[in-house]
């Protein structure tokens, strides 16, 4: 009786698999593959279409100024087309500079947060901390921007920038007087707070996936908890790099929050307290007026194209490192 039931169940499962296309019949193509292929093709077509649109609209800027549009630090928007000149160097520098500051802030916060949640947080608050981090990652960026403009910037100006400038102004990066507080530094700190949940999510998951046998081995040879934690962090180093790179890609493309705290000034400077621009904030602030001028709109498309490739490169590197780590873990 049991054998008949088993055979009947196997027959039913076989029919289900055949109907869903998990089994091939002769030389026919898997029907499940046929169903999912259009989605893949659509994503690739959308990706290619975005590149074509950006290249097509940015081509007038390349024809007029060549690749020097990315190297010049000038923004002369006048009604006479022959006197218009644009350069994106300061915006590109601002994007990279603020993102680097954000990573310097987010990396230690993410690692410390992940270690605390996994190893030290009591069970009754562990889920609360994880949920809070996930909620922070999903908050609209305008909330961060308003909070940054009205709370973070005044705090940094009074209690961080002013003392640093007063006592360390002989160091070049602190030499610019923090007049308003809206600066690269403020934008970098805000971005660091914003991307910490993204980086900590990846680092936390990787830290939790560390085989328990490694922890037991570390403690069995007499390691302290601190030494064992260092060993575990060394094991998940690729995941840490991936989290940082993905956070960098998230930070470099941020628009609204950065626009509210960076100062929006064309300034190619390494001074932390100087105002500046990023590519995203430049596009957001100038796009509404670009139609008045003859050559500004193609330059903004060229800026978007630069941001597109920077984000693509950074995120691809992060995903590659993360997959390599997952492959090593599975082995």
N, C-alpha and C positions, 0 to 999 in steps of 0.2 A: 504493500500500500504506500509506504513512504517512498519507494522507488518511483512509483507511478506519479506521485505528486511532484517529486523532483524533476522528472522528465517533462511534466506539464508546465512547470514554472520556467524551465530552460527554453521550452518552445515559445512561451509567451514573450520572454525576454528577447529571444531571437527575432520575433516579429516586430517588437518595438524598435530594436536597433535597426532593422531593415527599413522600417517606415521613416525613421529619423535620419537615415542616410549615413549611419555609422559603418555600414558594410557596403563593399563594392560588389557590383554584379557584373561580371565579365570585364569588359573594357570601359564600362560606363564611368563617368566622373562622379565622385562622391557628391551627392546632392547637398549635403551640409556645406561643403566647400563652395558650391555654386551660390548658396544663399548668402554666405558671409563675404564672398569676394567683392561684390559691389560696394560694401562699406569701406573696404580697404582702398579700392580704387577712388572712391569719393574723397577720402582723406588726402590721398596723394594728389588728386586733381585740385583740391582746395589749396594745398600747400603750394603747388606749382602756380596756380592762379594768383595767389598773393604775391609771389615773386614777380610774376609778369606785370601785374598792376604797378608794383613799386618801381620796377625797372623802367617801364614805359613812361610813368609820370616823372621820374627823376632824370630821364635822359636829357632834357633841355639843360639842366644844371651841369651835367657831365660834358655836354657839347660846348657849353659856354666857358666853364672854368676847369674842366677835367677833374682829376682826383685831388687837386689842390683845394677843393671845397672842404675836404676833411682836414686840411693842414693849416688853413688860414684862420686867424683870430680877428675877424672883422664882421660887423653886422650893420650895414649901411642901407637902411630902408628909406628910399626917396621916391618921389613920383616920377622923376626922370629915369627911364629904364637904363640909359647909358651910364648913370651914376650909381646904380645899384650894385653893391658888392656884399657877398655873404661868405662866411666861413664858419665851420662847425667845430673847430678845434677846442674852444672853451667848453662847449656843451658835451663833447665826447670826454674831455678830461673830467668835467664835473660828474658825469655818470660813473666813470671808473673810480674816481677819488672817493665819492660818497659811498659807493658799494664796498670799497676796501675798508673804509671806516666801519661800515655796518658789519662786515665779517669779523673784524677785530673785536667788536662788541658781542656779536651773536655766538661766536665759537665757544668762548669760556662759559657763557651763560647756558648754552645748549648742553655742553658736556656735564656741567655741574647739575643742571636740572635733571638730566637723564639718569645720572648716578644716584641722585637723591631719590627719585621716584622708584627706581628699580630696587635699590639696596637698603635705603634708610627710611623711606616714608612708611608710616603705619598703614596697614591694610584698609582701615576705615577712611583714610583720606587719599589713598593712592588714586582711586578712580576719579575722585573730585579734581585732583591736580591734572590728570590726563584730559578730562573733559574740559577743564578751564583752558588748557593749552590748545585744544582743538577748536574751541570757541574763538579764542584770540586769532587763530589762523583764518577763520572764516568771517571775521568782522569786516565791514566795508572800510575801505582805506580812508574815506572822508572823515570817519570817526577818529582815526589816528591823526589825520591832518589837523583837525580842529583842536584836538587835545594838545598836539604838538605846538601849534601856534599860540595858544592862550595859556598853557601850563608849562610845557617842557622848555620852550625857548626862554621865557622869563627866568625860570629856575636855573637853566644852564648859564644864562648871561650873568646873573647876580652871584651865583655860588661856584661856578666853574670857570667860565671864560674870563671874567674880570680879575679874579685872583691869579690865574695863570698868566694873563697879560701883565699884570702889575709886577710880579716877581720873576717871571721867566721870559720877558719880552726880548731879551738878548738872543733867544733861540728863534730862528726864522719862522717856524710854523706858528709861534705864538706872538709874533710881532705886530699883527694887524689888530687895531683897537676894536673891541666888540661893541660897536655903537648901538646896533639894533638887536643883535643876537641871532638874526637870520643869516645863516652861514652854512658852509660845507659841514662844519662840525655838528650843528643842530640837525641837519638833514641826515648825516651819517648815524647819529645816535638814534634818531627816530626810526630809520630803516633797520638798524640793528635790533630794536625792540620788535619791529614788525616781522622780521624774518626768523627770529628765534624760535617761534613755534614750528616753522617748517623744518628747520635743521634739527631741532630736538626730537621731532617725531621720527625721523630717519635714524638718528643716533640711538634713541631709546629702544626702538624695535630691534636694531642690530645688537644692542647690549643685552636685551632680554633673550635673544636667540643664541647667545654664547653657551656652548655645551656646559652643563653643570659639572661634568667630569673635570673640566679645566679648573674650575673653582676648587673642587675637592683636592686636585693635585697641588694647587698653589698653597692651600692651607696645610696639606699633609707634609710639605717640606719646610714648614715653619714660617711661611710668609705672614706678615701682618695684613690687616684688611686693606690698608693703603697700598701695600706692595701688590696684593692680589688684584686690586682695582687697576693699577698701572698695567699689569699683564693683560687683563681683559680689554683695556682700551687699545693696547698694541694689537690685539687680535682683530679688533673691528676698525682698524685704521682706514682701510679703503671706504668703509661706510661713512666714517667721519669726513673724509675728503669729499665724498659724494654729497653729503648733507650740506657742507660748506659751499660747494660749487653750485648746487641747486638753489641755495639761499642767495648766492651772489647773482644768479640769473633772475631770481625774483626781485632782488633789490634794484638791479640796474634798469628794470623796466617799470618801476613804480612812477606814477604820474602825479595824482592829486595831492597826496600827502607831502611829497617833496616840494611841489609848487608852493605850498603854503609856508614852508619853513626855510627854504634855501636862499631866498633873497632875490632871485630872478635878475641877475646882473651878469653881463658878459665880462668874465674875469678869468683869465688863465693864470691861476696862482696856486701855490702850495700852502698858503696861509690858511690854517684851520678856521679862523674866525672871519674870513672874508666871504662876502656873498658871492653867489655864482649861479650857474645854470646847469641843468642836465638835458639830455636829448628829449626825454619825455616831457619835462616841464616846458622846454622851448616849443615843442610842437603844440602843447596844450594852450600856451599863452599867445602864440603867434598865428595859429591856424585860422582863427576867426578874422584876422586882418590881412591874411595872405592874398586874398583875391583883389585887394586894392592895388597891389604892386605886380609888376610884370614877371619878375624872376624869383619871387620868394617861395611860391608854392612848390616848384620843382626842387628847391633846396630842402624844404621840409620833408618831401618824399625821400630825398637822398639821406636825410637824417634818420628817417624811419627805416630805411634799408640798412644803414649801419647798425642801428639797434637790433634789427632783425638778425643779422649775421652774428653779432656779439652774443645775443641770447641763445641762438642756435648752437654756437660753438661751446658756450659754457654749459648749457644743459646737456648736450651730447656727451661732453666729457664726464659730467656727473653721473649720467645714466650708465655709461660704460664702466666706470669704477664700481658702481653699485652692483651691476650684473656680474662683474668679475668676482666681487666679494661673495655674492650669493652662490656662484658656482663653486668657489672654494669651500664654502660652508657645506654645501650639499655633498661634496666629495668627502 
